Amino acid sequence: MQSLVKLYQIKANPPSLADNTGDLDRLKKSLAAVLESKTLVVPFSRIAPVAKAFRHSGFKGFAVVAHYPSGPQLIDFYAEAPEFLVGMALDLGTTHLEASLINLLNGKVLARAAEVNGQLEFGADILARIHFAQTKVGERVGLDLLHERVIESIHKLASELAGQIKLKTSEIVALSVSGNTTMVHFFLKQNPYHLCREPYIPVVNGPDPFLAFELGLGLHPGAIVWVMPSIGSYFGGDLISGILASELDQQDTTCMLIDVGTNAEVVVGNRDWLIACAGAAGPALEGGVARMGMRAGIGAIEHCSIDPESGKFSYQTIGEGPVKGICGSGVIDLVAGLYLARIIDIRGKFSPGQKQAKGRIIEQEDGLAYVVVPAAEAHGGKAVLLSQIDIDALMRSKAAMYSILTTITNQVGVAFKDLHHIYVAGAFGKHISPRQAIVLGMLPDLPLEIYKPLGNSSLAGAEMILNEASVRERCRMVVAKITYVELNVNQEFMIRFSGSRFIPHTDHALFPSVPFHDES
Amino acid sequence: MQSLVKLYQIKANPPSLADNTGDLDRLKKSLAAVLESKTLVVPFSRIAPVAKAFRHSGFKGFAVVAHYPSGPQLIDFYAEAPEFLVGMALDLGTTHLEASLINLLNGKVLARAAEVNGQLEFGADILARIHFAQTKVGERVGLDLLHERVIESIHKLASELAGQIKLKTSEIVALSVSGNTTMVHFFLKQNPYHLCREPYIPVVNGPDPFLAFELGLGLHPGAIVWVMPSIGSYFGGDLISGILASELDQQDTTCMLIDVGTNAEVVVGNRDWLIACAGAAGPALEGGVARMGMRAGIGAIEHCSIDPESGKFSYQTIGEGPVKGICGSGVIDLVAGLYLARIIDIRGKFSPGQKQAKGRIIEQEDGLAYVVVPAAEAHGGKAVLLSQIDIDALMRSKAAMYSILTTITNQVGVAFKDLHHIYVAGAFGKHISPRQAIVLGMLPDLPLEIYKPLGNSSLAGAEMILNEASVRERCRMVVAKITYVELNVNQEFMIRFSGSRFIPHTDHALFPSVPFHDES
């Protein structure tokens, strides 16, 4: 194990008239012998505190060294061996931040927590925030506020985590950050203007690691900040984390990685090659589609089913208590159930005459809607509905998803059946029933054991970076060898998209396991 | 020539949908091919400005790269080839700062200037300032003020220099600093407490280069600041500069380097070995001894002579106008002349009865004094005097000087006559008459052509660092191979000191060319 920050025990001869070497130089000399590195840098801001700590420790103790790609940097000195040497791994999400503290001495997780991204106030999604970043706010621009807000959120999260193990945030000596390209731009206070404008170019993909004090993070001022590199504006470090966590880059067999949020990002590859793309999947799959849609949380319908014969609806929610809404996985189950019960047709349109829909379809101002949970049973006496508009949005999302998957596999000449595993990242991967997604024609019709949920692989990748030099090296290799395909302007993608706007697909042969409701 | 900062011409393909590499990464990729370096770091604070400048330049132009010992760092990007790429070399003296601007494109000096060290207000000499550094001043400590004041002085000097060639200080992309260990501590805001306390240990000898913005220097914020390393508290980077400028470390024959200020620092060596020591020489040799003493400047008596027979006194001053005082070289000439004219004896005591002293010796409250320039001829109508007390101080200084030279040569078993050259640094070297110093027994009795004035070698070394990688490498080697002998506690030195408190010496055989006035 070669953690990002390590301790090195040092015992130097104390200064004397016969050896008048300066305090810091004395420490560096002792360290050089242990480190086997030609260059050991002490950042300017660390000279005074490190030299002072070394002297106060009686010229012996434990040097705290951060391993930068350019070489080791000395950031602190402890008189005694600490119980923990703490690094923070951060998944910098658009809506939520999730983080853990890792004991870098043994790689163990010490604490985990999540926090709302304080930037939400300035825009719910990425595009709204990019727009806000350019806006003048009094004397300042939005970017400044977005930056400050996310730094605040990170500090809040760090305080909570540190509190869990009775530590000060200033004792956190490393931070690894994994997030989408836009969030990372805000974190680094970089102009996001070109991220959402053709040809979609970031200011920076792979910033060199730097010292925490430069961002005022409130961690140890000499803490190393390691930001997971991005591949493009729509393919961020969170996906690189996913590759590292799934070990897609290490396998002999070809696998696929899918991460679904507002965008769907997909990687296909093996130890020899990696190809990636990203496409707008719409907010449907994040639970943002339905007006009753919500993130997977307490009170959300996570799974549901409709008896194809009787139309009887049953569901399960996350946690106890009345239903508040329906999350992405619930929507997929629901729409698949509506299709199998023939309540919607292959175009995803309500067939109100069907007996299975009895008493569940209502007319609203903007069209028909399916009553998922009646007002009487629902939280706040407000019925949970799924409207035709909601279904139309999901149809676009699922079509986009399947088109992305077919386009990218086609690019490299790999058939779906040749995929050894399909890793599904994030909350989507955790909650989704692959079977229902197959019914909808969103995911390829493959044996269910092919699909592997990854959990929060963005956070997992960030944790791995803290613990292992080999993973940091893999990260560098992944970035060097990955090929990125831009789908926003891809002709093939557009054609495939049209064919995918039916349940499960216009080409039914692609989905042999799904009943086909021929309407002709 | 491998200057500390260099330009590299770059022409990158502009971004496209087929190549969505981030702006900064695009620049780094293009540079990597030209630089032949595995690691190229962009400091965090430079990401935004460099990426922006690259884009605004149409992805082609000139990358500004600082060559750190740990590897190259990208600090700026210019659309057009600049006429100058400017580095500032600084001699950070206790009383004066002297600096030059160098065009790093060809190594030529563009401007030179000097400025009083603003710290003078807080203490005339090093010890006074070290004491002041610990003093509370309102809410702050003296160190903060000393640091701020020297930064101000440097900025003032930079402004003057930049003004000379119609540049902004923010266009200065490198700063090399050569100064004594205490001044460097103040510059870096490091605690000088242990510098003057046994065993005389600096906080840091060789700080790693860092970015100018960290000190608020008002230069280019990404300018590299390169500080000449010290060997000990009393052997600073200014002496390392002297070694580099004299090429003591490059020669087959053994030479000596002498730098005299309040302390006398001496190096003996050749390409194979270097030995150094420093000892308190007293302020006499800096012109601080006599109450009429002054630095070598306008109105100072630089040279003088006394006719040994008639006692007739003649002198020459620096510049036009009336005499203001007498500088170090003048004092040496004067005391040597007093001795040769028998106005003082071998102990340096006035013999007022001597005819050569006629009318020139007066009685003052604190003893006898020699009238150098009568009130009527002197600036402000104030006579320039040299008192017995002044001479006693000089006697101690010259004894210290000679003792240092004999002690260090004895340490390595080198006789004075084996020295190929003796380089004499600084104003002392520039103004002093080696012959008169020999008469006093301050310098060894060697042919005068052995003595070579070096000029401001502290500044010269700083200039060389800016221009040549080979000099930066030599600097590293010099520090690694130099042996430092602490004289403050050296028994041999103390014994030699006693023997040196006569003119020229108790052992007259050491000074065959000097008339010996036996008083027995």
Interface residues (C-beta under 8 A of the other chain):
Chain A: P15 S16 L17 A18 N20 T21 G22 D23 L24 D25 T39 V41 V42 P43 F44 S45 I47 A48 A51 K52 P69 S70 G71 L188 K189 Q190 N191 H194 E198 P199 Y200 I201 P202 V203 V204 N205 G206 P207 D208 F210 L211 E214 L215 S230 I231 G232 S233 Y484 E486 N488 V489
Chain B: P15 S16 L17 A18 N20 T21 G22 D23 L24 D25 T39 V41 V42 P43 F44 S45 I47 A48 A51 K52 P69 S70 G71 L188 K189 Q190 N191 H194 E198 P199 Y200 I201 P202 V203 V204 N205 G206 P207 D208 F210 L211 E214 L215 S230 I231 G232 S233 Y484 E486 N488 V489
